[in-house]
């Protein structure tokens, strides 16, 4: 239960930091670069805590897959990125894969 909550927090932090990457401007803006790098560090640290009790293959699949899907949604909603049918279908497959790995890891 706690591992699931920590994983969700890790994903949330990673997603926010990824969405903030344009603000870092190629890591030329010191403040935003610090925010992004510090956030990634906290996210990875939380992931290392999670893999104490959750298989790394499952935890990482959820972390990376959910992060990818959420960043794509944020990009569409807030960053002016396009979301065509191919991108939407690909994101659905990522989510399906994460769910499948999670179910397989539960046995």
Residue pairs with C-beta under 8 A, 6 or more apart in sequence:
3 49
3 50
3 52
3 53
3 54
3 59
6 46
6 49
6 50
7 46
7 47
7 50
7 54
7 59
7 62
7 63
9 46
10 42
10 43
10 44
10 46
10 47
10 50
10 63
11 43
11 62
11 63
11 66
11 67
11 70
13 39
13 40
13 42
13 43
13 46
14 39
14 40
14 43
14 63
14 67
15 67
15 70
15 71
15 74
16 39
17 35
17 36
17 39
17 40
17 43
18 67
18 71
19 71
19 74
19 75
19 78
19 79
20 32
20 35
20 36
20 39
21 36
22 79
23 29
23 32
23 35
23 36
24 32
24 33
24 35
24 36
25 32
27 33
27 36
47 59
47 60
47 63
50 59
50 63
51 59
51 60
54 105
55 105
57 101
57 105
58 101
58 102
58 104
58 105
61 97
61 98
61 101
61 102
62 98
62 101
62 102
65 94
65 95
65 97
65 98
66 95
66 98
68 91
68 94
69 91
69 94
69 95
72 81
72 83
72 87
72 91
73 91
75 81
76 82
76 83
